[in-house]
Amino acid sequence: MQEIFGDFDSNLRTITGRFNVKIYAKGLDVFIAGNGSDVTAAKRTLRKMLKSLRTGNHELSNDEIEDFADEVPVDGNFLQHLPEFRPQTEGQRAYLDALEHNEVVLCHGPAGTGKTYLAIASAIDHYRRKKVRRIVLTRPAVEAGEKLGFLPGSLVDKVNPYLIPLFDALNDLLRFERVKRMMDRNIIEIAPLAFMRGRSLNNSYIILDEAQNTTYSQMKMFLTRMGRGSRIVVTGDITQTDLENVNRSGFRHALRILKQSGPGIGICELNKQDVVRHPIVQRIVEAYDQDEQRDAPPDRVGD
C-alpha cells in the first residue's frame, strides 16, 4: 500500500489533483469519491500503477504517474475543475461554447477578456479527453514595431520574449514541471508563426495568439495548416495591431470573410463587459474606447 500511496501520500496527491477526487484507505480497501467519470479515470490510473509495481518497479515517480494518467481517457470538462476559468460573463460563456462545438474559432476582444487563457484551457481539456494528441501555440514574432532580424542575440533569445505570455498561461493551468515534461515529449509546442510554414498539423489543437499582427498571407498560411482531427483557435485585438499598415491585418480580413462560412467555424466578439482582470483594466479599456469614438488624433509625446 505504501508503494501505491507514495511517501507522505505524494502519489495520491498527484491523482487527486489530476482528477479532482478524494482517495482514502480503510485496511486494504481503497475508496475513491468524486464525479463518476473522474472516479473511473482515477481507478484506471491506480490499476496501471499497481500493474507497474507488480512487474518489478519498486518506486513510482511523479512523471510515471502523470504518464499513466495521460493514457486514461477522461470524460467531462477540464474547465469545471478550474474556478478561475469558469465563464464569468455571457461573452465568455458563448466563447467556451464555440470552442467546444467548432473546429475553427476566431475570437477578438480587448485585453483581460480571457481570450488566450480560455483557449489554452480548452486545448488542455481536449488533450485530456483524447480528442487531440498535441497542443501547438504560436504568435507572430513582430510586435511593437520590432523585427527579429534587427534584435541582438540568438534565435532563442529573440523568440522567447514574444512567447512568454503563452508560457505564463500554461504555467497557471498546469504545474511548471508538467509543462516542461509535455514540451520535452513534444505534446506541447510553442513556436513563432513563421515556423508553421510548410507543415500540416494533424490531431492537434492549434492556437494563434496576437493574430492582429498577422498579414493577409500569414493568416492564410496559418489557417491552411489544419490537418485531420485538428482544431484551430485564433485570438487577437483588432484595435491593437502593430502592423505599419492596419488595413493589412490578416485577422481583420479573416474575421470578415469567414463570418458567413457555415458550420464548423465560429466567430466570437468579446468587449469591455467581458474584462475580468483588475477593475482598473476595464476602466482603461473604456477610456480608450471613448477617446477613439471621438476620433481625436493621439497625443504625441516629444522625445
Order of alpha helices (4+ residues) and beta strands (2+ residues): alpha-alpha-beta-beta-alpha-alpha-alpha-beta-alpha-beta-alpha-alpha-beta-beta-alpha-beta-alpha-beta-alpha
